Amino acid sequence: MHGKGPWWILLTVCTTVLLATVATALVPQAPPAEFGSRPAAPAPAAPSAAGAPSPAPPSPSPGAGAGARAEPVAEPVRLGIPAVGLDARVVPVGVATDGTVQVPPDAQEAGWYRHGPAPGSPGGSAVLVGHVDSRTGDLGALAALYRVREGDEVTVGRSGAAPVRYRVTARTLYDKERLPAGEVFRRTGDPVLTLVTCAAPYDRDRGGYLRNLVVSAVPVSG
C-alpha cells in the first residue's frame, strides 16, 4: 500500500468485507446527495528565499503524535448528532503499519485521528472516522451521516473539558483514490470537524465501497 499517495490512509474505512448480502440492503446503494461547500485549506505560504513553499503537512507519519504536542489535549470521548440519532463512543486511533488510518474494530465507535487536531482546537481539521457497516451486516454508527442535513448540530464530548458544538455545513463524496488528504487532515487554517465513512457504490470484487463520504461541521460559538 505504500507509495500510492496521501489519500491512501483512509481506505481502511472502506475495506470491510461483508459476510451477508443483507448488508447491501441496509446501506443505501445510491450515494447520499452532496450539499454545502467544504471549508478550503489555507493557501500555501509564499516561497521562501530558497524558493521552497511551506505548505501545511497533509498527514503525519507513524511516530508523530501526542508526545510531540506542546500542550495537553482534551481528548474526544463521545460524538452526538441528535437530529439523526447518532450517539457513539469516540476512541483515539493512529496509523497502522501499512500506512492506513486505524479504524475502531467496533462499528458502533468512531475513531479520533490523534495525530491531528482535537475537536475544540483553535485551528485545523479534527478528523473522526468510522465504519458504515460491520462484518455481520449491521449498520455502523457513522451510517447516520447519510441522513444529516445542513445546519444539524454536532456535539463532541471531551475528557476533562466542556463539550464542543458544531454545525453541519457540507457533505461531500470523493472517489477513494481522490480524497484530498492535504485538506481533510490539515493542521492549520480555520477549525473544522471532519467526519469520514464509506459511501456507495459497493463492489466486492474491487475491495468494497468505492467512495468516501465526508461531512464537515464548523464550531458554534458559545
C-alpha positions, 0 to 999 in steps of 0.5 A, spaced: 500 500 500 505 504 500 507 509 495 500 510 492 499 517 495 496 521 501 489 519 500 491 512 501 490 512 509 483 512 509 481 506 505 481 502 511 474 505 512 472 502 506 475 495 506 470 491 510 468 485 507 461 483 508 459 476 510 451 477 508 448 480 502 443 483 507 448 488 508 447 491 501 440 492 503 441 496 509 446 501 506 443 505 501 446 503 494 445 510 491 450 515 494 447 520 499 446 527 495 452 532 496 450 539 499 454 545 502 461 547 500 467 544 504 471 549 508 478 550 503 485 549 506 489 555 507 493 557 501 500 555 501 505 560 504 509 564 499 516 561 497 521 562 501 528 565 499 530 558 497 524 558 493 521 552 497 513 553 499 511 551 506 505 548 505 501 545 511 503 537 512 497 533 509 498 527 514 503 525 519 507 519 519 507 513 524 511 516 530 508 523 530 503 524 535 501 526 542 508 526 545 510 531 540 504 536 542 506 542 546 500 542 550 495 537 553 489 535 549 482 534 551 481 528 548 474 526 544 470 521 548 463 521 545 460 524 538 452 526 538 448 528 532 441 528 535 437 530 529 439 523 526 440 519 532 447 518 532 450 517 539 457 513 539 463 512 543 469 516 540 476 512 541 483 515 539 486 511 533 493 512 529 496 509 523 497 502 522 503 499 519 501 499 512 500 506 512 492 506 513 488 510 518 486 505 524 479 504 524 475 502 531 474 494 530 467 496 533 462 499 528 458 502 533 465 507 535 468 512 531 475 513 531 479 520 533 485 521 528 490 523 534 495 525 530 491 531 528 487 536 531 482 535 537 475 537 536 475 544 540 482 546 537 483 553 535 485 551 528 485 545 523 481 539 521 479 534 527 478 528 523 473 522 526 472 516 522 468 510 522 465 504 519 458 504 515 457 497 516 460 491 520 462 484 518 455 481 520 451 486 516 449 491 521 449 498 520 455 502 523 454 508 527 457 513 522 451 510 517 447 516 520 451 521 516 447 519 510 441 522 513 444 529 516 442 535 513 445 542 513 445 546 519 444 539 524 448 540 530 454 536 532 456 535 539 463 532 541 464 530 548 471 531 551 475 528 557 476 533 562 473 539 558 466 542 556 463 539 550 464 542 543 458 544 538 458 544 531 454 545 525 453 541 519 455 545 513 457 540 507 457 533 505 461 531 500 463 524 496 470 523 493 472 517 489 477 513 494 483 514 490 481 522 490 480 524 497 484 530 498 488 528 504 492 535 504 485 538 506 481 533 510 487 532 515 490 539 515 493 542 521 492 549 520 487 554 517 480 555 520 477 549 525 473 544 522 470 537 524 471 532 519 467 526 519 469 520 514 465 513 512 464 509 506 459 511 501 456 507 495 457 504 490 459 497 493 463 492 489 466 486 492 470 484 487 474 491 487 475 491 495 468 494 497 465 501 497 468 505 492 467 512 495 468 516 501 463 520 504 465 526 508 461 531 512 464 537 515 461 541 521 464 548 523 464 550 531 458 554 534 460 559 538 458 559 545 
